[in-house]
C-alpha cells in the first residue's frame, strides 16, 4: 500500500464519529440537504451526519455534486417571481 493510501485510510479512521450514516441513509437525505443549501441555509447544523458522510464517501459526494448542478440549473431556468 502506498504512503498516500495509508494517509487516506488513517485520516478516515481519525474522522469517524460515534453515530455515522451509511450510503443509503445519506442518499435518502441528499435532496433535503441540497435544498437547504440552495435556499441559503447551512444544513450542517441540523444534518451533521450527512456532511460527515460526504466528507468520507466519494460516491455520495459525486451524487451530491450532480444533484447540486441539476438544482442550480433548474433554478436558473425558472421564470422569476417578479416577471
N, C-alpha and C positions, 0 to 999 in steps of 0.2 A: 504494500500500500504506500502511495506517495505521501510526502510530508503534507502537501495541500489537502489530501483526503483525510489524513489524521486530524488536521486543524479543523476541517469542516465537521468531522464527527465529534471532536471534543467540544467545539462551540455549540453544536446542537445539544449535547448532553448537559452543558452548563446552563442552557436556556430553558430546560424543562421546567414545568410548573406542576404543582400538586394536582390541579384539575386541568386537563387538556381535552380538546375535542379531536375527533378523527375527521377524515376527509368527507365522509357522508354528512356529518353534522355541520361541518364548515360549508359544504356546498348548499345545504338547506338554508343557511343564514346569509349567504353571499348577496342575495338580492336586497335584503334589508340593510346590510352593511353598506352596500354601494349607494343605495338611495339616501342614507344619512349623509354620505359624502357629497352627493350631487346637490342635496338641499343645504349644504354648507355646515353641517353638523360634524361632530367628532365622535364617531361610533366607538372609538377605542375606550371611551369612558364607560359605556354601557355594554360593550361587546368585546372585552379584552381577550377572551379566548379565541375569537376569530382572528384578531391581529396577531396573536402569538402563533397560531397555526399557520397563517400566511407567511410569517417570518421564517418558518421552518420547512414549508412544503412548496416546492417548485411547481408541482402540478396544480395545486389550488391557486397559487399566485398567478399562474398563466390564465386560469379560468377567470379569476377576478379582474385581471387586466383587460381581458377580452370583453367582459361584461361592462367595464367602465367605458371602453371605447364605444360600445353599442349605445349605452345610455347617453353619453355626451353627443354622439351623432344624432340620436333621436331628439334630444333637447334642442340642438341647433336647427333641426328641420321642422320643429313645431312652430305654428304661427304665434306671434307674440300676443299677449292679452290686451295690449294697448292698440292693436291694429284694427 
